[in-house]
Amino acid sequence: MSKHSLTVNIAGLELKNPVMTASGTFGYGEEYADFLDLNRLGAVVVKGLSRQPKEGNPVPRIVETPAGMLNAIGLQNIGVKRFIAEKMPFLRGFDTRVICNFFGDSVGEYVEVAGMLSATDGVHALEMNVSCPNKQAGWCVFGTDPKVLGEVVSSVRKVCTVPLIVKLSPNVTSISQMARVAEDAGADAVSLINTITGMAVDIKTRRPVLANRIGGLSGPAIKPVAVRMVWEVFNAVKIPIIGMGGIFTAEDALEFLIAGARGVAVGTANFVNPSATVDIIDGLHRFLDAENINDINDLIGSLHRS
């Protein structure tokens, strides 16, 4: 039995380890339960939830790219009421933190959904999505306009009774500025990065491959960008950071932790290897053993500046 500790604390929420799932890549948790023991995860972050069910964008809406993939799912989900009634009973059966990702088409919808979820037994934190790159441009203003971001975060903060994590868009001039806005408006933590806006073209038809034309790029291709942004935000805010973007191995996760992330979320890797999260947890144990490190927290933000 390993003597070291992987326990981390994010905004008052204690996790048995820093590894969680990235929203939109793990369904509502139940879909992956045949492939791994959900009890081993630091947290399950569920697919983004809205007030009303959404069908998402037309197909095709996923395409593989070099070292990654583009998706334009469009936030398809069953809606917050069905999630609470049909999915939460299953998730309550596990000794794992449940973080609910959510979004709205207006400030009022954000507030309504946040209030419902934070009052639900077994929901330990909320992740507020202001950064979907494949929705209509008007929706994206929540994650790219500092004034609007501050308004929606402060409004949700008033009704949210659990830790509030704000998931930031990388498609901005300064992610550090947006992180500071979220912090000042009452966010308990930030998560980053969401996907980077991209496009793929069918050279024979001369049309976009995705029906939505543009989508969000994820996977190993974006990891260096994500690590850089986590480091920048770590040096700009005091609240904890959950890092994500192309994490496939324990070594990938360690880059984010050393750069300043207190937790990491695994996304695209789940499609390639359904047990990627637990493989990464095992790899973190091995690394701490090999390096004779007693506590994973000793690595967080330990990047040498020279």
C-alpha positions, -999 to 999 in steps of 0.1 A, spaced: 0 0 0 14 34 -10 22 57 19 18 89 -1 -14 110 -5 -32 120 -36 -59 140 -17 -65 175 -29 -88 203 -17 -105 224 -43 -125 253 -30 -133 234 2 -142 203 -17 -119 174 -7 -112 149 -35 -95 115 -29 -73 124 -59 -70 152 -84 -83 133 -114 -118 139 -127 -137 136 -160 -142 164 -184 -177 174 -191 -192 161 -223 -168 132 -226 -182 109 -199 -220 112 -203 -237 112 -169 -213 87 -154 -234 56 -158 -223 51 -194 -187 43 -182 -195 23 -151 -189 -10 -169 -154 0 -178 -140 14 -145 -149 18 -108 -163 52 -105 -154 51 -68 -117 55 -78 -122 89 -94 -117 122 -77 -149 135 -92 -173 127 -120 -181 159 -140 -213 153 -159 -224 164 -194 -236 200 -195 -271 206 -183 -297 232 -194 -331 242 -182 -348 224 -212 -336 193 -230 -315 201 -261 -310 179 -293 -277 196 -302 -264 203 -337 -271 183 -368 -247 156 -379 -219 151 -388 -207 167 -356 -174 149 -348 -143 145 -370 -109 132 -362 -80 155 -368 -42 151 -364 -35 146 -327 -71 153 -317 -107 157 -328 -132 184 -336 -167 183 -321 -198 203 -327 -222 183 -305 -240 215 -295 -246 207 -258 -271 180 -264 -286 169 -230 -317 156 -213 -324 187 -193 -319 195 -156 -352 180 -143 -347 146 -160 -311 145 -148 -321 151 -112 -349 125 -114 -332 98 -135 -294 101 -132 -287 114 -97 -300 83 -79 -273 62 -97 -245 87 -90 -255 89 -53 -245 52 -50 -208 60 -53 -182 75 -30 -171 100 -56 -177 137 -58 -203 148 -84 -198 180 -102 -226 192 -125 -217 212 -155 -245 236 -166 -253 265 -189 -280 288 -200 -291 309 -230 -296 339 -206 -285 350 -172 -319 340 -159 -315 305 -172 -281 302 -156 -295 313 -123 -325 289 -125 -305 258 -133 -278 266 -108 -304 270 -81 -320 236 -89 -287 218 -90 -271 232 -59 -302 222 -40 -300 186 -52 -287 160 -27 -255 145 -39 -243 174 -61 -211 185 -46 -201 214 -69 -212 232 -100 -191 239 -131 -205 268 -150 -199 266 -187 -195 299 -204 -173 287 -232 -188 264 -257 -171 271 -291 -198 255 -313 -229 273 -302 -242 305 -319 -220 336 -315 -245 354 -292 -242 326 -266 -204 328 -265 -205 364 -252 -208 349 -217 -172 337 -219 -156 364 -240 -170 397 -227 -156 405 -193 -186 426 -183 -211 399 -192 -190 372 -176 -189 392 -143 -227 397 -144 -236 361 -150 -211 348 -124 -222 372 -97 -259 364 -104 -253 327 -101 -232 331 -70 -262 345 -52 -282 312 -56 -253 287 -56 -249 270 -22 -220 246 -33 -186 255 -47 -189 273 -80 -163 265 -107 -163 287 -138 -151 269 -170 -132 295 -191 -130 299 -228 -95 298 -244 -108 318 -273 -101 352 -257 -72 377 -259 -63 373 -222 -75 343 -202 -58 357 -171 -81 387 -173 -112 365 -176 -100 344 -147 -97 376 -125 -132 387 -136 -146 353 -125 -127 354 -92 -139 390 -84 -175 380 -93 -174 352 -67 -161 321 -84 -146 295 -60 -124 280 -87 -119 281 -125 -114 252 -150 -95 255 -182 -93 251 -210 -124 243 -230 -119 234 -267 -102 258 -292 -123 268 -322 -114 249 -353 -125 238 -387 -120 209 -411 -126 210 -449 -136 182 -473 -114 190 -502 -135 170 -527 -168 187 -519 -151 219 -508 -175 221 -478 -169 220 -441 -168 185 -427 -189 194 -397 -226 204 -404 -221 232 -379 -190 244 -400 -169 251 -369 -163 230 -338 -141 226 -308 -106 211 -311 -96 188 -282 -69 162 -276 -31 162 -275 -29 189 -301 -41 215 -276 -21 204 -245 8 229 -248 -17 258 -251 -37 245 -221 -6 241 -199 5 276 -208 -29 291 -200 -31 272 -167 3 286 -157 -7 322 -167 -40 319 -147 -21 304 -117 0 336 -116 -31 358 -119 -56 345 -93 -57 330 -59 -86 306 -64 -78 270 -74 -76 258 -110 -87 226 -127 -66 220 -158 -76 201 -189 -67 198 -225 -51 167 -241 -44 148 -209 -39 111 -219 -12 100 -194 -1 106 -158 28 125 -172 4 149 -190 -15 154 -158 17 161 -139 25 189 -163 -7 206 -154 -2 201 -117 33 215 -117 21 245 -138 -4 253 -110 -36 232 -115 -50 216 -83 -71 191 -102 -71 178 -138 -100 167 -160 -96 140 -187 -117 143 -218 -108 131 -253 -88 102 -238 -120 87 -226 -130 80 -262 -98 62 -269 -94 44 -236 -125 42 -214 -104 35 -183 -80 64 -190 -88 82 -158 -79 52 -135 -48 45 -156 -37 81 -149 -45 77 -112 -23 46 -111 4 65 -129 4 93 -104 8 67 -76 38 52 -94 54 87 -100 51 97 -63 66 63 -53 95 66 -77 102 102 -68 98 96 -31 71 124 -28 48 120 1 20 144 -10 7 153 -44 2 189 -31 40 193 -30 40 193 -68 12 218 -73 25 250 -86 61 239 -82 73 250 -117 108 265 -116 108 299 -132 143 296 -146 
